Amino acid sequence: MTSETTSSGSPLPEAMRAGAREASAMWWWFLLLGILWTWFGMYVLSYRVGSLAAVAAFVGVAFLFSGISQLVVASRVRSWRWLYIISGILGVVAGIGTFFWPDITLYVVSILVAWYLIFFGIIHLVDALAGPKVGWWWTGLLLGIAELILGIWAVRSWERSLLTLMTLVGVWAIVYGVNEIFAAFTLRETGKRAEQAADSGRVLDSEASTRMTSHELQASAAGHRRPDRPVVDEAGDEPGPAQGRGDGNGP
């Protein structure tokens, strides 16, 4: 009886290969976003006339996105739904109002940002000084000092508040853009490594299937062999020419 073995590749390497292709195909999208965010931050930090319009558009889009997100969350939760609905409506209204009255919106947002820096600067200072001294606790202290100084400096006049807002938006956009660029190249490298790992897994599966097939063929060939040595009786003697005939003749 012969056995036929068909080797099929494991689905795991193929799934890894498909995932690696999808991940590698998306790296250019992160690269493009990183370049655009970096360019936007550099343009804002150039402090040109158009920088104010860019910051206003950024603030308006941020308000709209936040408002829509709050409304989506409100449609999925049961507790405190009214709070999400109110905050979502306010966000959408603020985003629409930014495009109609950008000067007023920037003035209000810049003042809010200045007080935000003062408030969270005090919180970070108190937390760093009164909280547990864990590793790198002094970074929170430096952050609180910087936020408090910048907030006090900005809140004294709306021009300084507006300048602070533009600076923060520009620096944030550059940092975010550089992070996206690094993420793009990391994603591409990860996709290549995953594809190489999938290739290695497929080679190992092929070798294992080949070895298994050869062992099965050897076992099948051994099963078809017939013993060619003479039969030995219970006494251990080989039967002679006249032995075992049972004719009843004596010597």
C-alpha positions as CSV (number, residue, x, y, z in Angstrom):
1,M,0.0,0.0,0.0
2,T,1.6,3.3,-1.0
3,S,0.9,6.7,0.5
4,E,0.9,10.0,-1.4
5,T,1.7,13.1,0.6
6,T,0.9,16.6,-0.6
7,S,2.7,19.4,1.2
8,S,0.9,22.7,1.6
9,G,2.4,25.8,3.1
10,S,1.4,27.0,6.5
11,P,-1.2,29.9,6.5
12,L,0.9,31.8,9.1
13,P,3.7,32.9,6.8
14,E,1.2,33.9,4.1
15,A,-0.7,36.0,6.7
16,M,2.5,37.6,7.9
17,R,3.4,38.4,4.3
18,A,0.0,40.0,3.6
19,G,0.2,42.0,6.8
20,A,3.7,43.2,5.9
21,R,2.6,44.3,2.5
22,E,-0.2,46.3,3.9
23,A,2.0,47.9,6.5
24,S,4.7,48.7,4.0
25,A,2.1,50.2,1.6
26,M,1.0,52.7,4.2
27,W,4.4,54.2,5.2
28,W,4.3,56.8,2.4
29,W,1.1,58.2,3.9
30,F,2.7,58.8,7.3
31,L,5.7,60.4,5.5
32,L,3.5,62.7,3.5
33,L,1.6,63.8,6.7
34,G,4.9,64.4,8.5
35,I,6.2,66.6,5.7
36,L,2.9,68.6,5.6
37,W,2.8,69.1,9.4
38,T,6.5,70.1,9.5
39,W,5.9,72.6,6.7
40,F,2.8,74.0,8.4
41,G,4.8,74.5,11.7
42,M,7.6,76.2,9.9
43,Y,5.2,78.5,8.1
44,V,3.4,79.4,11.4
45,L,6.8,80.2,13.1
46,S,7.7,82.5,10.2
47,Y,5.2,85.0,11.8
48,R,4.0,86.3,8.4
49,V,0.6,87.8,7.8
50,G,-0.7,84.5,6.5
51,S,0.4,82.7,9.7
52,L,-2.5,84.2,11.6
53,A,-4.9,82.8,9.0
54,A,-3.2,79.4,9.2
55,V,-3.5,79.3,12.9
56,A,-7.1,80.4,12.7
57,A,-7.9,77.6,10.3
58,F,-6.1,75.1,12.5
59,V,-8.1,76.2,15.5
60,G,-11.3,76.0,13.6
61,V,-10.6,72.5,12.3
62,A,-9.6,71.5,15.8
63,F,-12.9,72.8,17.3
64,L,-14.9,71.0,14.6
65,F,-13.1,67.7,15.0
66,S,-13.5,67.9,18.8
67,G,-17.2,68.7,18.6
68,I,-17.9,65.9,16.1
69,S,-16.0,63.5,18.2
70,Q,-18.0,64.4,21.3
71,L,-21.3,64.0,19.4
72,V,-20.2,60.5,18.2
73,V,-19.3,59.5,21.8
74,A,-22.7,60.9,23.0
75,S,-24.4,58.5,20.6
76,R,-22.7,55.5,22.1
77,V,-22.8,56.2,25.9
78,R,-25.7,56.2,28.3
79,S,-24.4,58.1,31.3
80,W,-23.7,61.8,31.1
81,R,-24.9,61.8,27.5
82,W,-26.2,65.4,27.8
83,L,-22.7,66.6,28.8
84,Y,-21.2,65.1,25.6
85,I,-24.0,66.6,23.5
86,I,-23.5,70.1,24.9
87,S,-19.7,70.0,24.6
88,G,-20.1,68.6,21.0
89,I,-22.5,71.4,20.0
90,L,-20.2,74.0,21.5
91,G,-17.2,72.6,19.7
92,V,-19.0,72.6,16.3
93,V,-20.3,76.2,16.9
94,A,-16.9,77.4,17.9
95,G,-15.3,75.8,14.8
96,I,-17.9,77.4,12.5
97,G,-17.5,80.7,14.3
98,T,-13.7,80.6,13.8
99,F,-14.1,80.8,10.1
100,F,-16.5,83.7,10.3
101,W,-14.8,85.7,13.0
102,P,-11.1,84.6,13.1
103,D,-9.8,87.7,14.9
104,I,-12.2,87.4,17.8
105,T,-11.7,83.6,18.0
106,L,-7.9,84.0,18.0
107,Y,-8.1,86.6,20.7
108,V,-10.3,84.5,23.0
109,V,-8.2,81.3,22.3
110,S,-4.9,83.1,23.0
111,I,-6.2,84.4,26.3
112,L,-7.4,80.9,27.2
113,V,-4.1,79.4,26.3
114,A,-2.3,81.9,28.5
115,W,-4.4,81.0,31.5
116,Y,-4.2,77.3,30.7
117,L,-0.4,77.6,30.9
118,I,-0.6,79.3,34.3
119,F,-3.1,76.8,35.7
120,F,-1.3,73.7,34.6
121,G,2.1,75.2,35.5
122,I,0.9,75.5,39.1
123,I,-0.4,71.9,39.0
124,H,2.9,70.6,37.7
125,L,4.9,72.5,40.2
126,V,2.8,71.3,43.2
127,D,2.8,67.7,41.9
128,A,6.6,67.8,41.4
129,L,7.4,69.3,44.8
130,A,4.7,67.6,47.0
131,G,4.3,64.3,45.1
132,P,6.5,61.2,45.4
133,K,10.0,61.6,44.1
134,V,10.0,59.0,41.3
135,G,12.6,58.8,38.6
136,W,13.0,62.0,36.5
137,W,10.6,63.9,38.8
138,W,12.6,67.1,38.1
139,T,11.3,67.1,34.5
140,G,7.8,67.9,35.8
141,L,9.3,70.7,37.9
142,L,11.0,72.2,34.9
143,L,7.8,71.9,32.9
144,G,5.8,73.6,35.5
145,I,8.3,76.5,35.8
146,A,8.3,77.0,32.1
147,E,4.6,76.9,31.8
148,L,4.1,79.3,34.6
149,I,6.6,81.9,33.3
150,L,5.3,81.7,29.8
151,G,1.7,82.0,30.9
152,I,2.3,85.0,33.2
153,W,4.3,86.7,30.4
154,A,1.5,86.0,27.8
155,V,-1.5,87.0,29.9
156,R,-0.3,90.5,30.4
157,S,-1.3,91.6,26.8
158,W,-3.3,90.0,24.0
159,E,-0.5,90.6,21.6
160,R,1.8,88.4,23.7
161,S,-1.0,85.9,24.1
162,L,-1.4,85.7,20.4
163,L,2.3,85.3,19.9
164,T,2.4,82.6,22.5
165,L,-0.4,80.8,20.7
166,M,1.3,80.9,17.4
167,T,4.6,79.7,18.8
168,L,2.9,76.8,20.6
169,V,1.0,75.8,17.5
170,G,4.1,76.0,15.3
171,V,6.4,74.1,17.7
172,W,3.7,71.4,18.2
173,A,3.2,71.0,14.4
174,I,7.0,70.6,13.8
175,V,7.4,68.0,16.6
176,Y,4.3,66.1,15.4
177,G,5.5,66.2,11.8
178,V,9.0,64.9,12.7
179,N,7.5,62.2,14.7
180,E,5.3,61.1,11.8
181,I,8.3,61.0,9.5
182,F,10.2,58.8,11.9
183,A,7.1,56.6,12.2
184,A,6.9,56.3,8.4
185,F,10.5,54.9,8.1
186,T,10.0,52.7,11.1
187,L,6.9,51.2,9.6
188,R,8.6,50.5,6.3
189,E,11.5,48.8,8.1
190,T,9.1,46.8,10.2
191,G,7.2,45.7,7.1
192,K,10.5,44.5,5.4
193,R,11.5,42.5,8.5
194,A,8.1,40.9,8.7
195,E,8.3,39.9,5.1
196,Q,11.7,38.4,5.6
197,A,10.4,36.5,8.6
198,A,7.5,35.2,6.5
199,D,9.9,34.0,3.8
200,S,12.1,32.2,6.4
201,G,9.0,30.6,7.9
202,R,7.9,29.4,4.4
203,V,11.3,27.9,3.7
204,L,11.3,26.1,7.0
205,D,7.8,24.7,6.4
206,S,9.0,23.5,2.9
207,E,12.0,21.8,4.3
208,A,9.9,20.1,7.1
209,S,7.4,18.9,4.5
210,T,10.2,17.5,2.3
211,R,11.7,15.6,5.3
212,M,8.3,14.3,6.3
213,T,7.6,13.1,2.8
214,S,10.9,11.2,2.6
215,H,10.3,9.5,5.9
216,E,6.9,8.4,4.8
217,L,8.3,7.0,1.6
218,Q,10.9,5.1,3.5
219,A,8.4,3.7,5.9
220,S,6.1,2.7,3.0
221,A,9.0,0.9,1.2
222,A,9.9,-0.9,4.4
223,G,6.4,-2.1,4.8
224,H,6.4,-3.8,1.3
225,R,9.5,-5.8,2.0
226,R,9.2,-9.7,2.4
227,P,11.6,-11.7,4.6
228,D,13.9,-13.7,2.4
229,R,15.7,-15.7,5.1
230,P,14.6,-19.3,5.8
231,V,12.0,-20.1,8.4
232,V,13.4,-21.4,11.7
233,D,11.4,-23.9,13.7
234,E,10.8,-23.8,17.4
235,A,13.9,-25.9,18.2
236,G,16.0,-23.5,16.3
237,D,17.0,-26.0,13.5
238,E,16.4,-25.4,9.9
239,P,14.1,-28.0,8.3
240,G,15.9,-30.7,6.3
241,P,14.9,-32.2,3.0
242,A,13.1,-35.1,4.7
243,Q,12.0,-33.3,7.9
244,G,8.5,-32.4,8.4
245,R,7.0,-34.7,5.8
246,G,5.1,-36.9,8.3
247,D,5.3,-40.2,6.2
248,G,5.7,-42.4,9.3
249,N,8.9,-44.3,8.0
250,G,11.6,-45.0,10.5
251,P,15.3,-44.9,9.9
